[in-house]
Amino acid sequence: MNFDTRPCPRLLFGPGRLAELPECVRALGASKPLIITDPGIVAAGHVERAATLLGNAGLRPDVFEESQVNPTESDVAECRDFAARVRPDLIIGLGGGSSLDTAKGCNFLLSHPDKRMSDFHGYGHATAPMLPFIAVPTTAGTGSECQSYTVLARDGTHEKMACGDPKALARIALLDPELTASQPEFVATLAALDALSHAIESAVSTKHNPVSSAYSRQAFKLLSDSIESLLTGTPSDCDRAQLLLGAAMAGSAIENSMLGAAHATANPLTARYNLPHGLAVWTMLPHVVRFNMGCRDAAAKYGDLSHHLGQSLPDWIDHVLALANLPPAEVPPDVIPQLVADAFGQWTGRFNPRPLTPEVLTSLYESALTAPVS
Ligand SMILES: [Fe+2]
């Protein structure tokens, strides 16, 4: 066995800990933070609260509130232009995965004025020091707060592009479950489903190792224990806290392992048909898990994850899907050849436990788009 681990940010976890944001900024030697967020987070009141906390502590925050859903290279360049004008000494990403990814992307561009995001495609291409970054997630979903990658859409094609570097990892992830109470119900559902898919896919990736497996297992336990109450509309404060921590730990699982076929096949559905990420992933996940059961190691890992559930992982996934009552993916089956071509080029698919040939991808899309699991 060969593996190499990557660090986790310092985690500050607990209800009400947003109040410690000023101390976090000072601990990193900064005094002029830039908050990168989106209008929904402004409307929820979180930005004003964070800015007031910082201002009361004698810090001078600026706010960029125009982060876009599924941010593109241009969206990040716009954020960089704003940051270049206000010249922060620290970046705070406050919001869901899109705000955190915009913040990370901005940090890449701000630190490398002569480069474009595509120059960082892949891992480890940052050559200059980057600003310290604090991630404050308001959704329990992507786990971006624990990852050194930003996932952006290419201008024009909207193809997903992952840009990572150890310097882009948050120094601190401030996990305050009270911030997640403002999520719209559908957003919270898709975010939690995405986090669950991260625990499941990272557990069986060809890059899994004892460290990533520990993160995957713990993330899956936290998420599976609490998601049903979210899907039935009655999450307690404890459930919200478990979902937020589970999503962050699933982010660390990805950081130390990889994803697989559900994300490789979902990304083209988002790029071409604008399906929300969580919906796209769960359109594919039941079919991918059943396909991967044909690999003995993956089947054992799925069994390891699900032993406390009292049913097999594929059956439990069907149960969760029934509770989630997601809208069907509106994608005509005749575009499957194009989707297969797109998915075949997805880097993340290379880490699926069973190889993804065009024939396999065709079969996965056919089963997902012509006979969706209900
Ligand atoms: Fe995801």
Residues whose N, C-alpha, C, O or C-beta is under 5 A from the ligand:
A	BS01	LIG	D194
